[in-house]
Amino acid sequence: MTPDSRSLSGRLFVGAQHLLPQHLLSRGMHALARSRWSPLKNLFIRSFLRFYAVNLAEAEHSDPTAYESFNAFFTRALKPGARVIDRAAEALVSPVDAVVSQAGRIERDMLLQAKGIHYAAAALLGGDAARARPFEGGRFATLYLAPYDYHRIHMPLAGTLTSVTFIPGDLFSVNAVTAAGVPGLFARNERIACLFDTAVGPVAIVLVGALFVGSMSLAWLGEVEVDGSKAPRELPLGEALPAFDKAAELGRFNMGSTVIVMLPPDAVEWSSGLTPGSAVRLGERIGTLRR
């Protein structure tokens, strides 16, 4: 039986994370994952495949030893046509392959993290109340990527990028046990908050880092550097107000993590199957936009 945060093993798991040198471990994983020394990277990949059921048949390169590093394997591209994108104008699609952690209404400024635990949209966006205000009373979905999932993040709808903020923080695991045991987890962990103008108003897509996820990449910027500062910082947008089509690649994770999508009030009706524990695939409809 999988332990929850109230079990002894769950409490020990969560407690140990408070003691771990989270950023040091993540920097070590960063170096190992990018090693191009064949014996090491192939050992790393094969060991990973023993633990996790990765579907290499849908990957652009099905031979795991063809990747130049473990990170290249982990952030592997899919074969053309491996995912069917719902192109209907009213379809909001999943930006990732994931399991739904939570989905529902943003009650005033608060999002549900786990039973009895909430956190503020303003805190999630780096403490900027003005940026969070349009989402009060809106909808959110929290999507957890397991280590075996496809780890590129795509656009759930078309939009024009208006701001990108890197917010330093902790690097707790983001699995269900930790989410139920660490208050404000997603507003504590390191993250990148992307805001877009869309046909239904402002949309936020937040990439949340996690233990061993000491690096995240953006499609137009590459890997986002961590400079040791504790203050949020604005990242360059690339081309002036770049437009992204639905399903365009937005970024990538190193190791498993979480994506949170927020929309304003009356912008979307979630699909009935979008419930905690349900699996979603990149490109499938998770909600219907109200235009």
C-alpha positions as CSV (number, residue, x, y, z in Angstrom):
1,M,0.0,0.0,0.0
2,T,1.3,3.4,-0.9
3,P,1.9,5.5,2.3
4,D,0.1,8.8,2.7
5,S,1.4,11.9,4.5
6,R,-0.2,10.7,7.8
7,S,1.5,7.3,7.9
8,L,4.9,6.9,9.7
9,S,6.7,6.3,6.4
10,G,4.9,9.3,4.8
11,R,5.9,11.6,7.7
12,L,9.5,10.4,7.6
13,F,9.6,10.9,3.8
14,V,8.4,14.5,4.1
15,G,10.5,15.2,7.2
16,A,13.7,14.0,5.5
17,Q,13.1,16.5,2.7
18,H,13.4,19.4,5.1
19,L,16.8,18.1,6.1
20,L,18.2,17.4,2.7
21,P,20.5,19.8,0.9
22,Q,18.0,20.1,-1.9
23,H,19.8,22.5,-4.2
24,L,23.2,20.7,-3.7
25,L,21.6,17.4,-4.7
26,S,19.9,19.0,-7.7
27,R,23.2,20.5,-8.9
28,G,24.8,17.1,-8.6
29,M,22.0,15.5,-10.6
30,H,22.3,18.3,-13.1
31,A,26.0,17.4,-13.7
32,L,25.4,13.6,-13.9
33,A,22.4,14.0,-16.2
34,R,24.5,15.9,-18.8
35,S,27.5,13.7,-18.8
36,R,28.3,12.4,-22.3
37,W,30.6,9.7,-21.2
38,S,29.0,6.7,-22.8
39,P,29.5,4.1,-20.0
40,L,28.1,6.5,-17.4
41,K,25.1,7.9,-19.4
42,N,24.2,4.4,-20.7
43,L,24.3,2.9,-17.2
44,F,22.2,5.8,-15.9
45,I,19.6,5.3,-18.7
46,R,19.4,1.5,-18.3
47,S,19.1,1.8,-14.6
48,F,16.2,4.2,-15.0
49,L,14.5,1.9,-17.5
50,R,14.6,-0.9,-14.9
51,F,12.6,1.2,-12.5
52,Y,10.2,3.0,-14.8
53,A,8.1,1.7,-17.7
54,V,9.1,4.2,-20.4
55,N,7.3,3.8,-23.7
56,L,10.3,4.2,-26.1
57,A,8.1,3.1,-29.1
58,E,6.6,6.6,-29.2
59,A,9.9,8.4,-28.8
60,E,11.7,10.0,-31.8
61,H,14.7,7.7,-31.1
62,S,13.7,4.3,-29.7
63,D,17.2,3.2,-29.0
64,P,18.0,4.5,-25.4
65,T,21.8,4.4,-26.1
66,A,21.3,6.8,-29.1
67,Y,20.9,9.8,-26.7
68,E,24.0,11.9,-26.0
69,S,23.2,12.2,-22.3
70,F,20.7,11.1,-19.7
71,N,19.1,14.5,-19.9
72,A,18.7,14.2,-23.7
73,F,17.0,10.9,-23.1
74,F,14.8,12.3,-20.3
75,T,13.7,15.3,-22.4
76,R,13.3,13.2,-25.5
77,A,11.0,14.3,-28.3
78,L,8.0,12.2,-29.5
79,K,7.6,10.8,-33.0
80,P,5.4,12.9,-35.3
81,G,1.8,11.9,-34.7
82,A,2.5,10.3,-31.3
83,R,-0.1,12.6,-29.8
84,V,-3.4,13.7,-31.3
85,I,-4.0,17.4,-30.7
86,D,-7.6,18.5,-30.4
87,R,-7.6,21.5,-32.8
88,A,-11.2,22.6,-32.2
89,A,-11.2,26.4,-31.4
90,E,-13.1,25.8,-28.1
91,A,-10.8,23.0,-26.9
92,L,-8.4,23.6,-24.0
93,V,-5.9,20.8,-24.2
94,S,-3.6,19.2,-21.7
95,P,-0.1,20.8,-22.0
96,V,1.6,17.6,-20.8
97,D,1.3,13.9,-20.1
98,A,0.5,13.8,-16.4
99,V,-1.8,12.8,-13.6
100,V,-4.3,15.3,-12.3
101,S,-3.3,16.4,-8.8
102,Q,-6.2,18.9,-8.4
103,A,-8.6,20.8,-10.6
104,G,-11.4,23.2,-9.8
105,R,-12.3,26.8,-8.9
106,I,-9.9,29.4,-7.5
107,E,-11.8,30.5,-4.4
108,R,-11.0,34.2,-4.3
109,D,-7.2,33.9,-4.4
110,M,-6.9,30.4,-3.1
111,L,-6.0,27.1,-4.9
112,L,-6.5,23.7,-3.4
113,Q,-3.2,21.8,-3.0
114,A,-4.5,18.8,-1.0
115,K,-7.3,18.0,1.4
116,G,-7.3,20.8,4.0
117,I,-4.4,22.7,2.4
118,H,-4.7,25.8,0.2
119,Y,-2.2,28.3,-1.2
120,A,-2.5,31.8,-2.7
121,A,-2.4,32.5,-6.5
122,A,-0.5,35.7,-5.6
123,A,2.2,33.6,-3.8
124,L,2.4,31.2,-6.7
125,L,3.1,34.1,-9.1
126,G,5.9,35.4,-6.9
127,G,3.9,37.7,-4.5
128,D,2.4,39.9,-7.3
129,A,-1.2,40.5,-6.2
130,A,-1.9,42.6,-9.4
131,R,-1.0,39.7,-11.7
132,A,-3.0,37.2,-9.6
133,R,-6.2,39.4,-9.4
134,P,-7.6,38.4,-12.9
135,F,-7.7,34.8,-11.7
136,E,-9.8,35.3,-8.6
137,G,-12.9,33.1,-9.0
138,G,-11.4,31.4,-12.0
139,R,-10.3,27.9,-12.7
140,F,-7.0,25.9,-12.1
141,A,-5.6,22.5,-12.9
142,T,-2.5,21.1,-11.2
143,L,-0.8,18.4,-13.4
144,Y,1.9,16.1,-12.0
145,L,4.5,14.6,-14.3
146,A,5.9,11.3,-13.1
147,P,9.5,10.4,-14.0
148,Y,8.5,8.1,-16.8
149,D,6.3,10.7,-18.5
150,Y,7.2,12.8,-21.6
151,H,8.8,15.9,-20.1
152,R,8.1,18.7,-22.6
153,I,5.5,21.3,-21.8
154,H,3.2,22.6,-24.6
155,M,0.6,25.3,-24.9
156,P,-2.9,24.3,-23.9
157,L,-4.3,27.1,-26.2
158,A,-3.0,29.8,-28.5
159,G,-1.7,32.9,-26.7
160,T,0.8,35.8,-26.7
161,L,3.4,35.8,-24.0
162,T,3.4,38.9,-21.9
163,S,5.7,38.1,-18.9
164,V,7.9,35.4,-17.6
165,T,9.1,35.4,-14.0
166,F,11.7,33.1,-12.4
167,I,10.9,32.7,-8.7
168,P,13.6,31.0,-6.5
169,G,12.5,28.7,-3.8
170,D,12.8,25.2,-2.3
171,L,13.0,21.9,-4.2
172,F,10.7,19.6,-2.4
173,S,9.4,16.5,-4.2
174,V,6.0,17.3,-5.7
175,N,4.3,13.9,-5.4
176,A,1.0,13.3,-3.6
177,V,2.6,12.5,-0.3
178,T,4.6,15.7,-0.2
179,A,1.7,17.8,-1.5
180,A,-0.4,16.5,1.5
181,G,2.4,17.1,4.0
182,V,4.1,20.4,3.0
183,P,1.8,23.5,3.3
184,G,2.0,25.9,0.4
185,L,4.3,23.4,-1.5
186,F,3.8,24.9,-5.0
187,A,4.2,28.4,-3.8
188,R,7.4,27.4,-1.9
189,N,9.2,25.5,-4.7
190,E,11.4,27.1,-7.4
191,R,9.2,27.9,-10.4
192,I,8.7,29.8,-13.6
193,A,5.5,31.7,-14.1
194,C,4.5,32.5,-17.7
195,L,1.5,34.8,-18.4
196,F,-0.3,35.0,-21.7
197,D,-2.9,37.1,-23.4
198,T,-5.5,34.7,-25.0
199,A,-8.9,34.8,-26.6
200,V,-10.4,34.1,-23.2
201,G,-8.3,36.6,-21.2
202,P,-5.1,36.2,-19.3
203,V,-3.8,32.6,-18.7
204,A,-1.0,31.6,-16.4
205,I,1.1,28.5,-16.9
206,V,3.5,27.8,-14.0
207,L,6.3,25.3,-14.2
208,V,7.1,24.1,-10.7
209,G,10.6,22.7,-10.0
210,A,11.1,19.8,-7.6
211,L,13.8,17.7,-5.9
212,F,16.4,16.9,-8.6
213,V,14.7,19.4,-10.9
214,G,17.3,22.1,-10.4
215,S,17.0,23.2,-14.0
216,M,14.1,24.1,-16.3
217,S,14.3,25.2,-19.9
218,L,12.1,27.6,-22.0
219,A,11.7,27.0,-25.7
220,W,13.0,30.5,-26.7
221,L,15.6,31.0,-24.0
222,G,17.1,27.6,-23.2
223,E,18.0,26.5,-19.7
224,V,17.1,29.1,-17.1
225,E,20.2,29.9,-15.0
226,V,19.9,30.0,-11.2
227,D,22.0,32.9,-9.9
228,G,21.6,32.4,-6.1
229,S,19.3,35.4,-5.6
230,K,16.2,34.9,-3.4
231,A,14.2,37.6,-5.3
232,P,12.0,36.9,-8.3
233,R,13.4,38.1,-11.6
234,E,11.9,38.8,-14.9
235,L,13.2,36.8,-17.9
236,P,13.5,38.0,-21.4
237,L,10.6,37.3,-23.7
238,G,12.7,36.8,-26.8
239,E,10.9,38.4,-29.8
240,A,8.6,41.2,-28.8
241,L,5.4,39.7,-27.5
242,P,5.9,36.3,-29.0
243,A,2.8,34.4,-30.1
244,F,2.4,30.7,-29.4
245,D,0.1,28.4,-31.3
246,K,-1.9,25.7,-29.4
247,A,0.5,22.7,-28.7
248,A,3.6,24.7,-29.4
249,E,6.5,23.7,-27.1
250,L,6.8,26.0,-24.1
251,G,9.6,24.4,-22.1
252,R,11.1,21.3,-20.5
253,F,11.7,19.7,-17.1
254,N,14.7,17.7,-15.9
255,M,13.1,14.9,-13.8
256,G,9.5,14.8,-12.7
257,S,7.6,17.9,-11.7
258,T,4.3,19.8,-12.0
259,V,2.5,22.3,-14.2
260,I,-0.3,24.6,-12.9
261,V,-2.6,26.2,-15.4
262,M,-4.9,29.1,-14.3
263,L,-7.7,30.8,-16.2
264,P,-10.0,33.7,-15.4
265,P,-13.6,33.4,-14.3
266,D,-16.1,32.1,-16.9
267,A,-13.2,31.2,-19.3
268,V,-13.5,27.4,-19.3
269,E,-15.6,24.5,-18.2
270,W,-13.5,21.6,-17.1
271,S,-14.2,18.2,-18.7
272,S,-16.1,15.8,-16.3
273,G,-13.2,13.4,-16.3
274,L,-10.7,16.0,-15.0
275,T,-10.6,14.7,-11.5
276,P,-7.7,14.0,-9.0
277,G,-5.9,10.8,-9.9
278,S,-7.0,10.8,-13.6
279,A,-4.4,10.5,-16.3
280,V,-4.2,13.1,-19.1
281,R,-2.2,13.1,-22.3
282,L,-0.7,16.0,-24.2
283,G,-3.2,17.4,-26.7
284,E,-6.4,15.8,-25.3
285,R,-9.2,18.1,-24.4
286,I,-9.4,18.8,-20.7
287,G,-11.9,21.7,-20.9
288,T,-14.2,23.7,-23.2
289,L,-13.4,27.4,-23.6
290,R,-16.2,29.9,-23.3
291,R,-15.7,32.5,-25.9
